[in-house]
Amino acid sequence: MDSPQNPVAADLSPDALTKKDTVQLAKNLKIASRPAPGDQAPVWESGSVRKGRLRAAIISAAVFVVVTVGVAVLLAWTTNPVWGNYPQAPATVVGKSEANAHKSTPICTVTLRFVLDGVPHEATVRNEAPCDRLPRYKEQVTLAYNPTDYSGMLIVGHDETVRSNASMIALVSAIPLLGLLTVSAMCVRSYRNARRAATARAWQEITVVVKDVASHPEHTDLLVHARDDGGADRTFVIGYPTSKMAGFAPQKDTEVTFRLVSDGEGHTILSTPDGSATCDATISTPNSFELRTLGL
């Protein structure tokens, strides 16, 4: 009677023996790889990959939201005399004085007298406009006021100062808000790319030959060669934030080994073999024009 076939021996075919691991780096780029030694738990379960990026995304988004709300509150408070449905009372212009008369933004201070509940009051209203554009002496006007403390005075129909203050707040806050939005978007994108790249994957190692280096304080691009899954020599670019790989300075015409995981669409979590530095990176196969643009 023939002995049963050994199921283990059946797997030891020439194809199985020569089969190599590969990692999909981009849609048209699959490179020979090998499992990284050591802990092979999925990268996404690592606190340094998941928690750090999530914390940065949450904090940056929260800061942006808080600052945006603060600016909105300040704008609302500044423009409240216009939209706040303040009570109104008739008033008489009893005096005017102009400052900065020869400058681009003259300021006219109008003194007004009015009566509330039988009690006479006097108030001054500052407008960023020449005095000849404002009501004349002894002219009757309508005054809007804050009933809690009689502040926020506004001559109805003359809101130049309110509009000027609102424009200044919007202008001054636009740049920091744009910066915070950019940082928040980068952190959220970093978290998203890391999750796409690392979910349920373990570290792989690839070895490449560095053919050129374009390094700047903010970003580094490496032009590298490696063999793909068909044995052909492929050229591609690995880009990463320089500061995130401090102390790592690959030289031209040297062989470098990386640990990485990739989502297969050019987003990669990149690490040195010893794991001393980890960062988000991009991998692409640029054409000659794009290489010149990158300085490679």
Residue pairs with C-beta under 8 A, 6 or more apart in sequence:
20 32
20 33
20 34
20 229
21 32
21 33
21 34
21 35
21 204
22 30
22 31
22 32
22 33
22 228
22 229
23 30
23 31
23 33
23 204
23 206
23 260
23 261
23 262
24 30
24 262
24 264
25 31
25 236
25 262
25 264
25 266
25 268
25 283
26 236
26 264
26 265
26 266
26 283
26 284
26 285
27 264
27 265
27 266
28 285
29 228
29 234
29 236
29 283
29 285
30 228
30 229
31 206
31 226
31 227
31 228
31 229
31 234
32 206
32 226
32 227
32 228
32 229
33 204
33 205
33 206
34 204
34 205
35 202
35 203
35 204
35 205
36 202
36 203
36 204
36 205
36 259
36 273
38 203
40 202
40 203
41 202
42 198
42 199
42 200
42 201
42 202
43 49
43 197
43 198
43 201
43 202
43 203
43 261
43 269
44 50
44 194
44 195
44 198
44 199
44 200
44 201
48 278
49 194
49 198
49 269
49 278
50 194
50 195
50 198
53 187
53 190
53 191
53 194
54 191
56 187
56 190
56 191
57 184
57 187
57 188
57 190
57 191
59 187
60 180
60 183
60 184
60 186
60 187
60 188
61 184
61 187
61 188
63 180
63 184
64 177
64 180
64 181
64 183
64 184
67 173
67 176
67 177
67 180
68 177
71 169
71 170
71 173
71 177
74 169
75 166
75 169
75 170
78 162
78 165
78 166
78 169
79 162
79 166
80 86
80 146
80 152
81 144
81 146
81 152
81 153
81 154
81 159
81 162
82 154
82 159
82 162
84 146
84 152
86 144
86 145
86 146
86 147
86 152
86 154
87 144
87 145
87 147
88 142
88 143
88 144
88 145
88 156
89 114
89 115
89 116
89 142
89 143
89 145
90 114
90 140
90 141
90 142
90 143
91 112
91 113
91 114
91 123
91 140
91 141
91 142
91 143
91 155
92 112
92 113
92 114
92 138
92 139
92 140
92 141
93 110
93 111
93 112
93 134
93 135
93 136
93 137
93 138
93 139
93 141
94 111
94 112
94 113
94 122
94 137
94 138
95 110
95 111
95 137
96 108
96 109
96 110
96 111
96 131
96 134
96 137
97 108
97 109
97 131
98 106
98 107
98 108
98 109
98 130
98 131
99 106
99 107
99 108
99 109
100 106
100 107
101 130
105 128
105 164
106 128
106 129
106 130
106 131
107 126
107 127
107 128
108 126
108 127
108 129
108 130
108 131
108 133
108 134
109 124
109 125
109 126
109 127
110 124
110 125
110 126
110 127
110 131
110 134
110 135
110 155
111 122
111 123
111 124
112 122
112 123
112 124
112 125
112 141
112 143
112 153
112 155
113 120
113 121
113 122
114 120
114 121
114 122
114 123
114 143
115 121
121 150
123 143
123 145
123 150
123 153
124 153
125 143
125 153
125 154
125 155
126 161
127 134
127 155
127 158
127 160
127 161
128 160
128 161
128 164
129 158
129 160
134 155
134 158
135 141
135 155
135 158
141 155
141 156
142 155
142 156
142 157
143 153
143 154
143 155
143 156
144 152
144 153
144 154
144 155
144 156
145 151
145 152
145 153
145 154
146 152
146 153
154 162
190 280
193 263
193 267
193 280
194 267
194 269
194 280
196 263
196 265
196 267
197 261
197 262
197 263
197 267
197 268
197 269
198 261
198 269
201 261
202 261
203 259
203 260
203 261
203 271
204 259
204 260
204 261
205 257
205 258
205 259
205 260
205 273
206 226
206 257
206 258
206 260
207 226
207 255
207 256
207 257
207 258
208 222
208 224
208 225
208 226
208 238
208 255
208 256
208 257
208 258
209 224
209 225
209 226
209 253
209 254
209 255
209 256
210 222
210 223
210 224
210 250
210 251
210 252
210 253
210 254
210 255
210 256
211 223
211 224
211 225
211 235
211 252
211 253
212 222
212 223
212 252
212 296
213 220
213 221
213 222
213 223
213 250
213 251
213 252
214 220
214 221
214 222
214 223
214 294
214 295
214 296
215 221
215 242
215 249
216 242
217 242
217 243
218 241
218 242
218 243
219 239
219 240
219 241
219 242
220 239
220 240
220 241
220 242
220 245
221 237
221 238
221 239
221 294
221 295
221 296
222 237
222 238
222 239
222 250
222 256
223 235
223 236
223 237
223 291
223 296
224 235
224 236
224 237
224 238
224 256
225 233
225 234
225 235
226 233
226 234
226 236
227 233
227 234
228 234
234 285
235 285
236 283
236 284
236 285
237 283
237 284
237 285
237 286
237 291
237 294
237 296
238 258
238 268
238 270
238 281
238 282
238 283
239 281
239 282
239 283
239 284
239 294
240 270
240 279
240 280
240 281
240 282
241 279
241 280
244 277
244 278
244 279
244 280
245 270
245 272
245 277
245 279
246 277
247 276
247 277
248 272
248 276
248 277
250 256
257 273
258 270
258 271
258 272
258 273
259 270
259 271
259 272
259 273
259 275
260 268
260 269
260 270
260 271
260 281
261 268
261 269
262 268
262 269
262 283
266 282
266 283
266 284
267 280
267 282
268 280
268 281
268 282
268 283
269 278
269 279
269 280
269 281
270 278
270 279
270 280
270 281
271 277
271 278
271 279
284 290
286 294
